[in-house]
Amino acid sequence: MAVVVVPAAVAAVVVLLSVSASPPAAAQPWQYCGSSARYSPNSTYQVNLEAVSAALPRNASSSPALFATAAAGGDDRVFALTLCRGDADASGCLDCVVDAFRHARGSCPLDKEVAVLYDACFLYFSGQDFLATTTNVGQISLYNTPQNASADPRADALFTARVRALLNGTARWAAYGSTRRFATARIWNGSVAAPVPTMYALAQCTPDLSPADCWGCLEDLVGKAPLASGTIGARTAGVRCSYRYENYAFFRGVPMLNMGTPPPPPPSTQPTAGRRSGKRKKQWIVYIIVPIVGIFLCIFCFGWIRYLRKGRLKLQEQPMANLTRVDDVSSLWTIQDTDSEFTMFDFRQILESTDNFCNENKLGQGGFGAVYKGQLPNGLEIAVKRLASQSGQGSVEFKNEIHLIAKLQHTNLVRLLGCCVQGEELILIYEYMQNKSLDFFIFDLTRARLLTWAKRLNIIEGIAQGLLYLHKLSRLRIIHRDLKASNILLDSDMNPKISDFGLAKVFSSNAIQGNTNRVVGTYGYMAPEYASDGVFSVKTDVFSFGVLLLEIISGKRNAGFHQQGDFFNLLGYAWKLWKEGRWFELLDKSLADHHDQDQALEILKCINIALMCVQENGADRPTMSDVVAMLSMETMSSLPCPKQPAYFNLSSADGELSTTAPSSVNVVSVCISEGR
């Protein structure tokens, strides 16, 4: 074993180990003793160091991230940092850090600067304040070299490329895929011939680093890593980040990231018969059994393929993300690079924050999954949306939310804090809204009284501003397609925030409308041209806004509307009252009892706008720019008169729902089948 001290701004020690292909025997710990500064026995520095060595192990082992720093003393101060490996447990971390301090005192007596590396932890202390920077000082590097290295340059190049891909993927996942800044990975050798084996890697940063700083630290280390086939394993550990790769699994549990192609299963061997009669008997069995089994397999395969095509196959749960999922999520790394507030959360942290998704923390159930309340270790309350694994649309919604809402910033849009991906788990993390959603208030007789007209008008104007931003003012032109009361969240001040972008569509700046073969949305809020023909545009959202506006004013649901005379929906009922001048009968009881003349004019104006938004022909409906302008008008004199709304002709015939317009029948049937 040779030890080489590298004289540089970053203190480091390099240890070269000659090993066989099997896992090497433990030779830990390894240490770096800085000889440039020393302290005297019984000095202030020694007293401070003893205080740090007593506190730091407990602080690290009690931390969720198994990480701690310390600075002790006014004079001759001691600065220290320790980080246990991400797969360690608390007791193992405690013992490791205690042993590291003990080893430092024995191997580097009276040295002010010492680094100690165990498999399970890293310790560094110094008289210089390294904690104020992100510089990766105190590096210790270990290289495993085989006794018989390959001399084939092609194999060497292939080995180098695969290990580099493994380390880069692991480093990326540690920086952007985990809040603990820790990742493990494996790259299968698959069909690649020896001497390129299946390789394993680990990367870790201190959890107080930002994703960008963590990636920068690891990128620097990986760029200097020995990747030739003459080195079958290597690691470098410093105070801020570390990596390791080997040709054997050296970490606990299954890898968090799988790359490459798994090797094919070994071929099955069939025993040979010793006697000719036995061989004939087996041949006879084969002649009879094989055709039967073949027919059965054909039938089974035919049914299985149909089963798959219908999208009802539930994927087997995977312990961690595979390469396909990593490719899907890799684009999130760029989002997190450009948006420091977007985080890829660790699944264990989500479990802890929601108390294992307990029912007491469940806020609601949507078409694509349940939403839970959670709390992060820093006290921040979050809303956790766990997409249902059996939902074929769940993965699409997940990607939609990530790529749309993560790029949007507006006071009336819910803020996406990050996401979590592990195996079949697809989880979205949002800011928590204390007052739940709009439907929680307007459709409840008691809670509706809390919504004065001033608060309702503020909610209406906020929703309009949010839609205007989506349609015109954001860098993307977005059609929400699922605007409804349950997708309007309310913060502590009852300000509205539009949520749930799983069904949203992005438009080019020149596009006027789009078309889809799959009509998705919610019954009662769909524009007729979208429900019957799949045609959507900004006017589709305008229609939904009009329905929502009438629901806010009346406190009644359009979907599931209780029959009022001959009308089965809120639109027809509101239109009849409007035409007859009895609009005040539409008001929610809490509004009807408490409004003055000025508020009455505002309410009347909003009903007018709502009826304009739900007109049958999309061309007659206003844009959201028009709606925002009309809401700000002080008088109604310049407001156009609305035309008959969509679905107006729904009426009762012998107790069944019928219509005088054939298109309306199609609309109702489509809405019911595609609603969620």
Summary of the structure (lengths in Angstrom):
residues: 676
radius of gyration: 32.8
end to end distance: 66.3
largest distance: 106.0
contacts: 2146
relative contact order: 0.06
helix: 38%
strand: 22%
